[in-house]
Amino acid sequence: MTPSGLREKIIVERAAWIRKMIGGIQALPLDSKESFLSDPRNAASAESYLRRSLEALMDLGRHILAKAFGKAVTEYKEIPGELQREGVLHSTDARLMRELAGYRKRMVHFCDEGTTEEIYHICHDQLRDVERILAVILKWINSNPELVDRSL
């Protein structure tokens, strides 16, 4: 695979989508576990928003690897390590992103193992992790403007 430049449109769309999904989670009643658990639709919504935000975050990482470095990565769990090898993420952020990929995998493939309380705790206590990884990736992109293809 040959590097061809990061597509600005994809970067903007993925970042906006992640922020929209985070906003959806933040609009839920996360002030207390009791209010969150009082309506089963809250957990279902939170799980969907979280899964979709994580998928978009991983897709953004995959886009960087493919377009900036010519690396094809198919598994979400491989993306953080490759981003670290290429200098996009430091080891702490790569570890965090791997953990986020693991959450996504559990939600999709082992959905019967997760509990509504776990979804609450992730959304209440760890949502900033998604925001942090997005910010780190966008900072790296902004620091490397020569890698961005701004054409339509």
N, CA, C and O atoms as a GROMACS GRO file, in nm:
protein
  608
    1MET      N    1   0.085  -0.118   0.000
    1MET     CA    2   0.000   0.000   0.000
    1MET      C    3   0.090   0.124   0.000
    1MET      O    4   0.189   0.130   0.072
    2THR      N    5   0.054   0.221  -0.080
    2THR     CA    6   0.133   0.343  -0.094
    2THR      C    7   0.065   0.458  -0.019
    2THR      O    8  -0.055   0.480  -0.036
    3PRO      N    9   0.140   0.532   0.062
    3PRO     CA   10   0.081   0.650   0.128
    3PRO      C   11   0.028   0.749   0.024
    3PRO      O   12   0.090   0.769  -0.080
    4SER      N   13  -0.086   0.809   0.054
    4SER     CA   14  -0.145   0.901  -0.044
    4SER      C   15  -0.196   1.030   0.017
    4SER      O   16  -0.250   1.114  -0.056
    5GLY      N   17  -0.182   1.048   0.144
    5GLY     CA   18  -0.230   1.170   0.208
    5GLY      C   19  -0.360   1.148   0.283
    5GLY      O   20  -0.451   1.083   0.233
    6LEU      N   21  -0.366   1.203   0.401
    6LEU     CA   22  -0.486   1.194   0.482
    6LEU      C   23  -0.597   1.277   0.418
    6LEU      O   24  -0.572   1.389   0.374
    7ARG      N   25  -0.715   1.223   0.412
    7ARG     CA   26  -0.828   1.296   0.353
    7ARG      C   27  -0.891   1.385   0.459
    7ARG      O   28  -0.946   1.337   0.558
    8GLU      N   29  -0.882   1.514   0.436
    8GLU     CA   30  -0.937   1.610   0.531
    8GLU      C   31  -1.084   1.583   0.560
    8GLU      O   32  -1.128   1.592   0.674
    9LYS      N   33  -1.159   1.551   0.457
    9LYS     CA   34  -1.302   1.526   0.472
    9LYS      C   35  -1.328   1.410   0.569
    9LYS      O   36  -1.418   1.418   0.653
   10ILE      N   37  -1.251   1.305   0.558
   10ILE     CA   38  -1.268   1.189   0.646
   10ILE      C   39  -1.232   1.226   0.790
   10ILE      O   40  -1.302   1.188   0.883
   11ILE      N   41  -1.124   1.300   0.807
   11ILE     CA   42  -1.082   1.342   0.941
   11ILE      C   43  -1.192   1.426   1.007
   11ILE      O   44  -1.230   1.400   1.121
   12VAL      N   45  -1.242   1.525   0.934
   12VAL     CA   46  -1.346   1.614   0.988
   12VAL      C   47  -1.473   1.536   1.019
   12VAL      O   48  -1.534   1.556   1.124
   13GLU      N   49  -1.513   1.448   0.927
   13GLU     CA   50  -1.636   1.371   0.949
   13GLU      C   51  -1.625   1.276   1.067
   13GLU      O   52  -1.718   1.268   1.148
   14ARG      N   53  -1.514   1.205   1.079
   14ARG     CA   54  -1.497   1.111   1.190
   14ARG      C   55  -1.491   1.186   1.324
   14ARG      O   56  -1.555   1.145   1.421
   15ALA      N   57  -1.416   1.295   1.328
   15ALA     CA   58  -1.407   1.372   1.453
   15ALA      C   59  -1.544   1.428   1.492
   15ALA      O   60  -1.581   1.424   1.610
   16ALA      N   61  -1.620   1.478   1.396
   16ALA     CA   62  -1.753   1.531   1.425
   16ALA      C   63  -1.846   1.420   1.474
   16ALA      O   64  -1.926   1.440   1.566
   17TRP      N   65  -1.835   1.302   1.412
   17TRP     CA   66  -1.919   1.189   1.452
   17TRP      C   67  -1.888   1.147   1.595
   17TRP      O   68  -1.978   1.123   1.675
   18ILE      N   69  -1.759   1.138   1.627
   18ILE     CA   70  -1.718   1.100   1.763
   18ILE      C   71  -1.772   1.200   1.863
   18ILE      O   72  -1.826   1.162   1.967
   19ARG      N   73  -1.759   1.327   1.833
   19ARG     CA   74  -1.810   1.431   1.923
   19ARG      C   75  -1.963   1.424   1.936
   19ARG      O   76  -2.017   1.446   2.045
   20LYS      N   77  -2.031   1.393   1.827
   20LYS     CA   78  -2.177   1.379   1.831
   20LYS      C   79  -2.217   1.261   1.920
   20LYS      O   80  -2.311   1.273   1.998
   21MET      N   81  -2.147   1.149   1.908
   21MET     CA   82  -2.177   1.032   1.990
   21MET      C   83  -2.148   1.061   2.138
   21MET      O   84  -2.224   1.021   2.225
   22ILE      N   85  -2.038   1.129   2.164
   22ILE     CA   86  -2.006   1.168   2.302
   22ILE      C   87  -2.115   1.260   2.356
   22ILE      O   88  -2.156   1.248   2.471
   23GLY      N   89  -2.160   1.353   2.273
   23GLY     CA   90  -2.269   1.443   2.314
   23GLY      C   91  -2.396   1.366   2.346
   23GLY      O   92  -2.468   1.401   2.440
   24GLY      N   93  -2.424   1.260   2.269
   24GLY     CA   94  -2.540   1.177   2.298
   24GLY      C   95  -2.529   1.110   2.434
   24GLY      O   96  -2.627   1.100   2.507
   25ILE      N   97  -2.410   1.064   2.465
   25ILE     CA   98  -2.388   1.002   2.597
   25ILE      C   99  -2.404   1.107   2.706
   25ILE      O  100  -2.469   1.082   2.808
   26GLN      N  101  -2.344   1.223   2.687
   26GLN     CA  102  -2.350   1.328   2.788
   26GLN      C  103  -2.491   1.379   2.812
   26GLN      O  104  -2.519   1.434   2.919
   27ALA      N  105  -2.580   1.361   2.715
   27ALA     CA  106  -2.718   1.405   2.730
   27ALA      C  107  -2.801   1.307   2.815
   27ALA      O  108  -2.912   1.338   2.857
   28LEU      N  109  -2.746   1.190   2.839
   28LEU     CA  110  -2.816   1.091   2.920
   28LEU      C  111  -2.804   1.128   3.068
   28LEU      O  112  -2.716   1.205   3.106
   29PRO      N  113  -2.891   1.074   3.152
   29PRO     CA  114  -2.885   1.106   3.296
   29PRO      C  115  -2.769   1.034   3.365
   29PRO      O  116  -2.789   0.928   3.426
   30LEU      N  117  -2.650   1.089   3.355
   30LEU     CA  118  -2.531   1.028   3.414
   30LEU      C  119  -2.499   1.083   3.553
   30LEU      O  120  -2.398   1.047   3.613
   31ASP      N  121  -2.586   1.171   3.604
   31ASP     CA  122  -2.560   1.233   3.734
   31ASP      C  123  -2.560   1.132   3.848
   31ASP      O  124  -2.491   1.150   3.948
   32SER      N  125  -2.637   1.024   3.832
   32SER     CA  126  -2.634   0.917   3.933
   32SER      C  127  -2.664   0.784   3.865
   32SER      O  128  -2.734   0.778   3.763
   33LYS      N  129  -2.611   0.679   3.924
   33LYS     CA  130  -2.634   0.546   3.870
   33LYS      C  131  -2.783   0.511   3.875
   33LYS      O  132  -2.836   0.448   3.784
   34GLU      N  133  -2.849   0.552   3.981
   34GLU     CA  134  -2.991   0.522   3.996
   34GLU      C  135  -3.075   0.585   3.885
   34GLU      O  136  -3.162   0.519   3.828
   35SER      N  137  -3.048   0.711   3.854
   35SER     CA  138  -3.127   0.775   3.748
   35SER      C  139  -3.095   0.713   3.612
   35SER      O  140  -3.183   0.698   3.528
   36PHE      N  141  -2.968   0.677   3.591
   36PHE     CA  142  -2.930   0.613   3.465
   36PHE      C  143  -3.001   0.478   3.450
   36PHE      O  144  -3.054   0.447   3.344
   37LEU      N  145  -3.001   0.400   3.556
   37LEU     CA  146  -3.058   0.265   3.551
   37LEU      C  147  -3.210   0.262   3.560
   37LEU      O  148  -3.272   0.158   3.539
   38SER      N  149  -3.271   0.377   3.590
   38SER     CA  150  -3.417   0.381   3.606
   38SER      C  151  -3.492   0.354   3.476
   38SER      O  152  -3.608   0.315   3.478
   39ASP      N  153  -3.426   0.376   3.364
   39ASP     CA  154  -3.488   0.352   3.233
   39ASP      C  155  -3.392   0.268   3.150
   39ASP      O  156  -3.281   0.313   3.121
   40PRO      N  157  -3.431   0.147   3.111
   40PRO     CA  158  -3.340   0.059   3.036
   40PRO      C  159  -3.297   0.117   2.900
   40PRO      O  160  -3.197   0.073   2.842
   41ARG      N  161  -3.371   0.213   2.852
   41ARG     CA  162  -3.332   0.276   2.724
   41ARG      C  163  -3.203   0.357   2.739
   41ARG      O  164  -3.132   0.376   2.640
   42ASN      N  165  -3.173   0.404   2.858
   42ASN     CA  166  -3.049   0.480   2.880
   42ASN      C  167  -2.927   0.394   2.851
   42ASN      O  168  -2.836   0.437   2.781
   43ALA      N  169  -2.926   0.273   2.904
   43ALA     CA  170  -2.811   0.185   2.882
   43ALA      C  171  -2.801   0.145   2.735
   43ALA      O  172  -2.691   0.139   2.680
   44ALA      N  173  -2.914   0.118   2.673
   44ALA     CA  174  -2.913   0.081   2.532
   44ALA      C  175  -2.860   0.196   2.446
   44ALA      O  176  -2.780   0.175   2.355
   45SER      N  177  -2.904   0.317   2.477
   45SER     CA  178  -2.856   0.434   2.404
   45SER      C  179  -2.708   0.455   2.428
   45SER      O  180  -2.632   0.479   2.335
   46ALA      N  181  -2.668   0.448   2.554
   46ALA     CA  182  -2.527   0.470   2.588
   46ALA      C  183  -2.438   0.368   2.519
   46ALA      O  184  -2.333   0.404   2.466
   47GLU      N  185  -2.479   0.243   2.518
   47GLU     CA  186  -2.400   0.138   2.453
   47GLU      C  187  -2.386   0.166   2.303
   47GLU      O  188  -2.278   0.151   2.248
   48SER      N  189  -2.492   0.206   2.240
   48SER     CA  190  -2.488   0.236   2.097
   48SER      C  191  -2.398   0.356   2.069
   48SER      O  192  -2.312   0.351   1.981
   49TYR      N  193  -2.417   0.463   2.145
   49TYR     CA  194  -2.333   0.581   2.127
   49TYR      C  195  -2.185   0.549   2.151
   49TYR      O  196  -2.098   0.593   2.076
   50LEU      N  197  -2.158   0.474   2.256
   50LEU     CA  198  -2.020   0.440   2.289
   50LEU      C  199  -1.957   0.353   2.180
   50LEU      O  200  -1.846   0.381   2.134
   51ARG      N  201  -2.028   0.249   2.140
   51ARG     CA  202  -1.975   0.160   2.035
   51ARG      C  203  -1.948   0.237   1.907
   51ARG      O  204  -1.843   0.219   1.844
   52ARG      N  205  -2.040   0.322   1.868
   52ARG     CA  206  -2.023   0.398   1.743
   52ARG      C  207  -1.909   0.499   1.753
   52ARG      O  208  -1.838   0.522   1.655
   53SER      N  209  -1.891   0.559   1.870
   53SER     CA  210  -1.779   0.652   1.886
   53SER      C  211  -1.646   0.578   1.881
   53SER      O  212  -1.551   0.628   1.822
   54LEU      N  213  -1.640   0.461   1.940
   54LEU     CA  214  -1.516   0.382   1.939
   54LEU      C  215  -1.484   0.332   1.798
   54LEU      O  216  -1.368   0.331   1.757
   55GLU      N  217  -1.586   0.290   1.726
   55GLU     CA  218  -1.562   0.246   1.588
   55GLU      C  219  -1.510   0.361   1.502
   55GLU      O  220  -1.419   0.341   1.421
   56ALA      N  221  -1.565   0.479   1.519
   56ALA     CA  222  -1.518   0.594   1.442
   56ALA      C  223  -1.376   0.632   1.482
   56ALA      O  224  -1.296   0.670   1.396
   57LEU      N  225  -1.343   0.621   1.610
   57LEU     CA  226  -1.208   0.649   1.656
   57LEU      C  227  -1.108   0.550   1.596
   57LEU      O  228  -1.001   0.590   1.550
   58MET      N  229  -1.144   0.423   1.595
   58MET     CA  230  -1.056   0.322   1.536
   58MET      C  231  -1.045   0.340   1.385
   58MET      O  232  -0.937   0.323   1.328
   59ASP      N  233  -1.155   0.376   1.322
   59ASP     CA  234  -1.152   0.401   1.177
   59ASP      C  235  -1.062   0.521   1.144
   59ASP      O  236  -0.993   0.520   1.042
   60LEU      N  237  -1.062   0.622   1.228
   60LEU     CA  238  -0.973   0.737   1.208
   60LEU      C  239  -0.828   0.691   1.219
   60LEU      O  240  -0.744   0.731   1.138
   61GLY      N  241  -0.799   0.609   1.318
   61GLY     CA  242  -0.664   0.555   1.332
   61GLY      C  243  -0.624   0.472   1.212
   61GLY      O  244  -0.511   0.482   1.164
   62ARG      N  245  -0.715   0.389   1.164
   62ARG     CA  246  -0.688   0.307   1.045
   62ARG      C  247  -0.664   0.394   0.922
   62ARG      O  248  -0.577   0.363   0.840
   63HIS      N  249  -0.738   0.502   0.910
   63HIS     CA  250  -0.720   0.595   0.798
   63HIS      C  251  -0.580   0.656   0.801
   63HIS      O  252  -0.513   0.666   0.698
   64ILE      N  253  -0.536   0.697   0.919
   64ILE     CA  254  -0.402   0.755   0.933
   64ILE      C  255  -0.297   0.653   0.891
   64ILE      O  256  -0.204   0.686   0.817
   65LEU      N  257  -0.311   0.532   0.938
   65LEU     CA  258  -0.212   0.429   0.904
   65LEU      C  259  -0.209   0.401   0.754
   65LEU      O  260  -0.101   0.387   0.696
   66ALA      N  261  -0.325   0.393   0.692
   66ALA     CA  262  -0.332   0.363   0.550
   66ALA      C  263  -0.281   0.479   0.465
   66ALA      O  264  -0.199   0.459   0.376
   67LYS      N  265  -0.330   0.597   0.491
   67LYS     CA  266  -0.302   0.710   0.402
   67LYS      C  267  -0.170   0.780   0.431
   67LYS      O  268  -0.106   0.829   0.339
   68ALA      N  269  -0.130   0.785   0.557
   68ALA     CA  270  -0.004   0.854   0.590
   68ALA      C  271   0.117   0.761   0.583
   68ALA      O  272   0.228   0.804   0.552
   69PHE      N  273   0.094   0.631   0.612
   69PHE     CA  274   0.207   0.540   0.624
   69PHE      C  275   0.200   0.418   0.532
   69PHE      O  276   0.293   0.337   0.528
   70GLY      N  277   0.090   0.406   0.458
   70GLY     CA  278   0.078   0.293   0.366
   70GLY      C  279   0.063   0.159   0.436
   70GLY      O  280   0.103   0.056   0.381
   71LYS      N  281   0.007   0.159   0.555
   71LYS     CA  282  -0.011   0.035   0.631
   71LYS      C  283  -0.157  -0.006   0.634
   71LYS      O  284  -0.244   0.072   0.670
   72ALA      N  285  -0.182  -0.129   0.594
   72ALA     CA  286  -0.318  -0.183   0.600
   72ALA      C  287  -0.334  -0.260   0.731
   72ALA      O  288  -0.264  -0.358   0.756
   73VAL      N  289  -0.426  -0.215   0.812
   73VAL     CA  290  -0.454  -0.279   0.940
   73VAL      C  291  -0.602  -0.313   0.942
   73VAL      O  292  -0.686  -0.226   0.921
   74THR      N  293  -0.633  -0.438   0.966
   74THR     CA  294  -0.773  -0.479   0.963
   74THR      C  295  -0.835  -0.492   1.101
   74THR      O  296  -0.954  -0.467   1.118
   75GLU      N  297  -0.757  -0.532   1.199
   75GLU     CA  298  -0.809  -0.554   1.334
   75GLU      C  299  -0.796  -0.427   1.418
   75GLU      O  300  -0.690  -0.365   1.422
   76TYR      N  301  -0.904  -0.390   1.486
   76TYR     CA  302  -0.900  -0.272   1.571
   76TYR      C  303  -0.789  -0.280   1.676
   76TYR      O  304  -0.724  -0.180   1.705
   77LYS      N  305  -0.767  -0.398   1.731
   77LYS     CA  306  -0.667  -0.412   1.837
   77LYS      C  307  -0.525  -0.385   1.788
   77LYS      O  308  -0.437  -0.357   1.870
   78GLU      N  309  -0.501  -0.392   1.657
   78GLU     CA  310  -0.368  -0.366   1.602
   78GLU      C  311  -0.341  -0.216   1.580
   78GLU      O  312  -0.226  -0.174   1.573
   79ILE      N  313  -0.446  -0.139   1.568
   79ILE     CA  314  -0.434   0.003   1.533
   79ILE      C  315  -0.352   0.082   1.635
   79ILE      O  316  -0.261   0.155   1.594
   80PRO      N  317  -0.379   0.070   1.765
   80PRO     CA  318  -0.302   0.150   1.861
   80PRO      C  319  -0.151   0.123   1.856
   80PRO      O  320  -0.072   0.217   1.861
   81GLY      N  321  -0.112  -0.003   1.847
   81GLY     CA  322   0.030  -0.036   1.842
   81GLY      C  323   0.098   0.020   1.718
   81GLY      O  324   0.211   0.068   1.725
   82GLU      N  325   0.030   0.013   1.606
   82GLU     CA  326   0.086   0.069   1.482
   82GLU      C  327   0.094   0.221   1.490
   82GLU      O  328   0.191   0.281   1.442
   83LEU      N  329  -0.006   0.284   1.550
   83LEU     CA  330   0.000   0.429   1.567
   83LEU      C  331   0.115   0.468   1.659
   83LEU      O  332   0.179   0.572   1.639
   84GLN      N  333   0.142   0.387   1.758
   84GLN     CA  334   0.255   0.413   1.846
   84GLN      C  335   0.387   0.397   1.769
   84GLN      O  336   0.476   0.481   1.781
   85ARG      N  337   0.399   0.290   1.691
   85ARG     CA  338   0.522   0.268   1.613
   85ARG      C  339   0.550   0.383   1.517
   85ARG      O  340   0.666   0.414   1.488
   86GLU      N  341   0.445   0.445   1.467
   86GLU     CA  342   0.462   0.554   1.372
   86GLU      C  343   0.474   0.691   1.440
   86GLU      O  344   0.490   0.792   1.373
   87GLY      N  345   0.467   0.693   1.572
   87GLY     CA  346   0.485   0.817   1.645
   87GLY      C  347   0.361   0.902   1.659
   87GLY      O  348   0.369   1.017   1.703
   88VAL      N  349   0.246   0.847   1.624
   88VAL     CA  350   0.121   0.921   1.639
   88VAL      C  351   0.079   0.922   1.786
   88VAL      O  352   0.032   1.023   1.837
   89LEU      N  353   0.096   0.809   1.853
   89LEU     CA  354   0.060   0.794   1.994
   89LEU      C  355   0.183   0.758   2.076
   89LEU      O  356   0.273   0.690   2.029
   90HIS      N  357   0.185   0.805   2.200
   90HIS     CA  358   0.285   0.761   2.296
   90HIS      C  359   0.233   0.631   2.359
   90HIS      O  360   0.117   0.596   2.341
   91SER      N  361   0.317   0.562   2.430
   91SER     CA  362   0.280   0.430   2.484
   91SER      C  363   0.157   0.436   2.574
   91SER      O  364   0.072   0.346   2.570
   92THR      N  365   0.146   0.539   2.657
   92THR     CA  366   0.030   0.550   2.747
   92THR      C  367  -0.099   0.563   2.668
   92THR      O  368  -0.199   0.499   2.700
   93ASP      N  369  -0.097   0.646   2.564
   93ASP     CA  370  -0.217   0.664   2.482
   93ASP      C  371  -0.247   0.540   2.398
   93ASP      O  372  -0.363   0.507   2.376
   94ALA      N  373  -0.144   0.473   2.351
   94ALA     CA  374  -0.164   0.349   2.275
   94ALA      C  375  -0.229   0.243   2.364
   94ALA      O  376  -0.319   0.172   2.321
   95ARG      N  377  -0.182   0.233   2.488
   95ARG     CA  378  -0.241   0.138   2.582
   95ARG      C  379  -0.387   0.172   2.608
   95ARG      O  380  -0.473   0.083   2.611
   96LEU      N  381  -0.415   0.300   2.625
   96LEU     CA  382  -0.553   0.344   2.648
   96LEU      C  383  -0.641   0.313   2.527
   96LEU      O  384  -0.753   0.265   2.542
   97MET      N  385  -0.590   0.340   2.407
   97MET     CA  386  -0.668   0.313   2.286
   97MET      C  387  -0.692   0.163   2.269
   97MET      O  388  -0.798   0.122   2.223
   98ARG      N  389  -0.593   0.080   2.305
   98ARG     CA  390  -0.612  -0.066   2.301
   98ARG      C  391  -0.723  -0.108   2.397
   98ARG      O  392  -0.804  -0.195   2.366
   99GLU      N  393  -0.727  -0.045   2.513
   99GLU     CA  394  -0.832  -0.073   2.610
   99GLU      C  395  -0.969  -0.035   2.552
   99GLU      O  396  -1.066  -0.109   2.569
  100LEU      N  397  -0.976   0.079   2.486
  100LEU     CA  398  -1.101   0.122   2.423
  100LEU      C  399  -1.143   0.024   2.314
  100LEU      O  400  -1.262  -0.006   2.301
  101ALA      N  401  -1.048  -0.025   2.237
  101ALA     CA  402  -1.078  -0.125   2.134
  101ALA      C  403  -1.133  -0.252   2.199
  101ALA      O  404  -1.222  -0.317   2.145
  102GLY      N  405  -1.079  -0.285   2.315
  102GLY     CA  406  -1.129  -0.401   2.388
  102GLY      C  407  -1.272  -0.382   2.435
  102GLY      O  408  -1.351  -0.477   2.430
  103TYR      N  409  -1.308  -0.263   2.481
  103TYR     CA  410  -1.447  -0.234   2.519
  103TYR      C  411  -1.538  -0.258   2.400
  103TYR      O  412  -1.642  -0.322   2.411
  104ARG      N  413  -1.497  -0.204   2.287
  104ARG     CA  414  -1.579  -0.217   2.166
  104ARG      C  415  -1.598  -0.365   2.130
  104ARG      O  416  -1.708  -0.408   2.097
  105LYS      N  417  -1.491  -0.441   2.137
  105LYS     CA  418  -1.499  -0.584   2.105
  105LYS      C  419  -1.594  -0.656   2.199
  105LYS      O  420  -1.675  -0.739   2.157
  106ARG      N  421  -1.584  -0.625   2.327
  106ARG     CA  422  -1.674  -0.687   2.424
  106ARG      C  423  -1.820  -0.652   2.395
  106ARG      O  424  -1.908  -0.738   2.404
  107MET      N  425  -1.845  -0.526   2.360
  107MET     CA  426  -1.983  -0.484   2.333
  107MET      C  427  -2.041  -0.557   2.212
  107MET      O  428  -2.158  -0.592   2.210
  108VAL      N  429  -1.957  -0.579   2.111
  108VAL     CA  430  -2.005  -0.639   1.987
  108VAL      C  431  -2.009  -0.791   1.996
  108VAL      O  432  -2.109  -0.853   1.959
  109HIS      N  433  -1.903  -0.851   2.043
  109HIS     CA  434  -1.890  -0.996   2.036
  109HIS      C  435  -1.930  -1.070   2.164
  109HIS      O  436  -1.959  -1.189   2.160
  110PHE      N  437  -1.931  -1.000   2.276
  110PHE     CA  438  -1.965  -1.063   2.403
  110PHE      C  439  -2.071  -0.980   2.475
  110PHE      O  440  -2.061  -0.953   2.594
  111CYS      N  441  -2.171  -0.939   2.399
  111CYS     CA  442  -2.270  -0.846   2.452
  111CYS      C  443  -2.345  -0.901   2.573
  111CYS      O  444  -2.396  -0.823   2.654
  112ASP      N  445  -2.352  -1.032   2.586
  112ASP     CA  446  -2.422  -1.090   2.700
  112ASP      C  447  -2.341  -1.080   2.829
  112ASP      O  448  -2.395  -1.105   2.937
  113GLU      N  449  -2.213  -1.046   2.820
  113GLU     CA  450  -2.128  -1.037   2.939
  113GLU      C  451  -2.133  -0.900   3.004
  113GLU      O  452  -2.109  -0.888   3.124
  114GLY      N  453  -2.163  -0.797   2.927
  114GLY     CA  454  -2.166  -0.661   2.982
  114GLY      C  455  -2.292  -0.636   3.062
  114GLY      O  456  -2.398  -0.693   3.034
  115THR      N  457  -2.280  -0.550   3.160
  115THR     CA  458  -2.397  -0.516   3.241
  115THR      C  459  -2.429  -0.368   3.221
  115THR      O  460  -2.346  -0.290   3.176
  116THR      N  461  -2.551  -0.332   3.255
  116THR     CA  462  -2.590  -0.192   3.243
  116THR      C  463  -2.509  -0.106   3.340
  116THR      O  464  -2.480   0.010   3.312
  117GLU      N  465  -2.473  -0.164   3.454
  117GLU     CA  466  -2.389  -0.089   3.549
  117GLU      C  467  -2.250  -0.063   3.492
  117GLU      O  468  -2.193   0.044   3.512
  118GLU      N  469  -2.197  -0.161   3.419
  118GLU     CA  470  -2.066  -0.141   3.356
  118GLU      C  471  -2.073  -0.030   3.250
  118GLU      O  472  -1.983   0.053   3.242
  119ILE      N  473  -2.179  -0.030   3.171
  119ILE     CA  474  -2.196   0.076   3.071
  119ILE      C  475  -2.204   0.212   3.140
  119ILE      O  476  -2.144   0.309   3.094
  120TYR      N  477  -2.278   0.218   3.250
  120TYR     CA  478  -2.286   0.343   3.325
  120TYR      C  479  -2.147   0.389   3.369
  120TYR      O  480  -2.110   0.505   3.349
  121HIS      N  481  -2.072   0.299   3.428
  121HIS     CA  482  -1.939   0.336   3.480
  121HIS      C  483  -1.845   0.380   3.368
  121HIS      O  484  -1.768   0.475   3.385
  122ILE      N  485  -1.850   0.313   3.256
  122ILE     CA  486  -1.766   0.352   3.143
  122ILE      C  487  -1.804   0.493   3.097
  122ILE      O  488  -1.718   0.578   3.077
  123CYS      N  489  -1.934   0.515   3.080
  123CYS     CA  490  -1.980   0.646   3.031
  123CYS      C  491  -1.960   0.756   3.135
  123CYS      O  492  -1.930   0.870   3.099
  124HIS      N  493  -1.974   0.724   3.261
  124HIS     CA  494  -1.960   0.824   3.367
  124HIS      C  495  -1.814   0.852   3.398
  124HIS      O  496  -1.775   0.968   3.418
  125ASP      N  497  -1.731   0.747   3.402
  125ASP     CA  498  -1.594   0.762   3.451
  125ASP      C  499  -1.486   0.761   3.343
  125ASP      O  500  -1.375   0.807   3.368
  126GLN      N  501  -1.516   0.709   3.224
  126GLN     CA  502  -1.410   0.691   3.126
  126GLN      C  503  -1.438   0.754   2.990
  126GLN      O  504  -1.363   0.733   2.895
  127LEU      N  505  -1.543   0.830   2.980
  127LEU     CA  506  -1.575   0.894   2.852
  127LEU      C  507  -1.464   0.990   2.810
  127LEU      O  508  -1.440   1.010   2.691
  128ARG      N  509  -1.397   1.049   2.907
  128ARG     CA  510  -1.287   1.141   2.876
  128ARG      C  511  -1.173   1.070   2.803
  128ARG      O  512  -1.096   1.133   2.732
  129ASP      N  513  -1.164   0.938   2.821
  129ASP     CA  514  -1.059   0.862   2.751
  129ASP      C  515  -1.078   0.870   2.600
  129ASP      O  516  -0.981   0.884   2.525
  130VAL      N  517  -1.201   0.860   2.555
  130VAL     CA  518  -1.230   0.871   2.411
  130VAL      C  519  -1.193   1.011   2.364
  130VAL      O  520  -1.128   1.027   2.260
  131GLU      N  521  -1.233   1.112   2.440
  131GLU     CA  522  -1.201   1.251   2.405
  131GLU      C  523  -1.050   1.273   2.403
  131GLU      O  524  -0.998   1.344   2.317
  132ARG      N  525  -0.980   1.212   2.498
  132ARG     CA  526  -0.834   1.228   2.505
  132ARG      C  527  -0.765   1.171   2.382
  132ARG      O  528  -0.680   1.237   2.323
  133ILE      N  529  -0.802   1.049   2.343
  133ILE     CA  530  -0.738   0.987   2.227
  133ILE      C  531  -0.770   1.066   2.101
  133ILE      O  532  -0.682   1.087   2.017
  134LEU      N  533  -0.893   1.111   2.087
  134LEU     CA  534  -0.928   1.195   1.972
  134LEU      C  535  -0.842   1.320   1.970
  134LEU      O  536  -0.790   1.358   1.865
  135ALA      N  537  -0.827   1.385   2.083
  135ALA     CA  538  -0.748   1.509   2.091
  135ALA      C  539  -0.602   1.483   2.054
  135ALA      O  540  -0.540   1.563   1.984
  136VAL      N  541  -0.546   1.372   2.102
  136VAL     CA  542  -0.407   1.339   2.071
  136VAL      C  543  -0.390   1.314   1.921
  136VAL      O  544  -0.294   1.362   1.860
  137ILE      N  545  -0.482   1.242   1.862
  137ILE     CA  546  -0.475   1.214   1.718
  137ILE      C  547  -0.488   1.344   1.637
  137ILE      O  548  -0.411   1.367   1.544
  138LEU      N  549  -0.584   1.427   1.674
  138LEU     CA  550  -0.602   1.553   1.600
  138LEU      C  551  -0.483   1.647   1.618
  138LEU      O  552  -0.446   1.719   1.526
  139LYS      N  553  -0.423   1.646   1.735
  139LYS     CA  554  -0.303   1.726   1.757
  139LYS      C  555  -0.190   1.678   1.665
  139LYS      O  556  -0.119   1.759   1.607
  140TRP      N  557  -0.175   1.546   1.653
  140TRP     CA  558  -0.072   1.492   1.564
  140TRP      C  559  -0.099   1.533   1.419
  140TRP      O  560  -0.007   1.572   1.346
  141ILE      N  561  -0.224   1.524   1.377
  141ILE     CA  562  -0.260   1.563   1.240
  141ILE      C  563  -0.229   1.711   1.219
  141ILE      O  564  -0.170   1.747   1.118
  142ASN      N  565  -0.268   1.796   1.314
  142ASN     CA  566  -0.242   1.939   1.302
  142ASN      C  567  -0.093   1.971   1.302
  142ASN      O  568  -0.050   2.072   1.246
  143SER      N  569  -0.014   1.885   1.364
  143SER     CA  570   0.132   1.904   1.367
  143SER      C  571   0.199   1.854   1.238
  143SER      O  572   0.318   1.878   1.216
  144ASN      N  573   0.122   1.787   1.155
  144ASN     CA  574   0.175   1.731   1.030
  144ASN      C  575   0.085   1.771   0.912
  144ASN      O  576   0.035   1.684   0.841
  145PRO      N  577   0.065   1.900   0.891
  145PRO     CA  578  -0.028   1.945   0.787
  145PRO      C  579   0.012   1.900   0.646
  145PRO      O  580  -0.073   1.891   0.558
  146GLU      N  581   0.139   1.874   0.625
  146GLU     CA  582   0.184   1.830   0.493
  146GLU      C  583   0.130   1.693   0.456
  146GLU      O  584   0.135   1.656   0.338
  147LEU      N  585   0.079   1.618   0.552
  147LEU     CA  586   0.025   1.485   0.525
  147LEU      C  587  -0.124   1.487   0.488
  147LEU      O  588  -0.181   1.385   0.453
  148VAL      N  589  -0.185   1.606   0.498
  148VAL     CA  590  -0.329   1.616   0.475
  148VAL      C  591  -0.358   1.659   0.332
  148VAL      O  592  -0.308   1.760   0.284
  149ASP      N  593  -0.441   1.579   0.265
  149ASP     CA  594  -0.490   1.611   0.131
  149ASP      C  595  -0.619   1.688   0.147
  149ASP      O  596  -0.720   1.632   0.189
  150ARG      N  597  -0.617   1.816   0.114
  150ARG     CA  598  -0.733   1.903   0.134
  150ARG      C  599  -0.822   1.913   0.012
  150ARG      O  600  -0.919   1.989   0.012
  151SER      N  601  -0.791   1.838  -0.092
  151SER     CA  602  -0.876   1.841  -0.212
  151SER      C  603  -1.002   1.760  -0.188
  151SER      O  604  -1.006   1.674  -0.101
  152LEU      N  605  -1.103   1.788  -0.265
  152LEU     CA  606  -1.228   1.714  -0.253
  152LEU      C  607  -1.206   1.581  -0.314
  152LEU      O  608  -1.297   1.498  -0.318
   0.00000   0.00000   0.00000
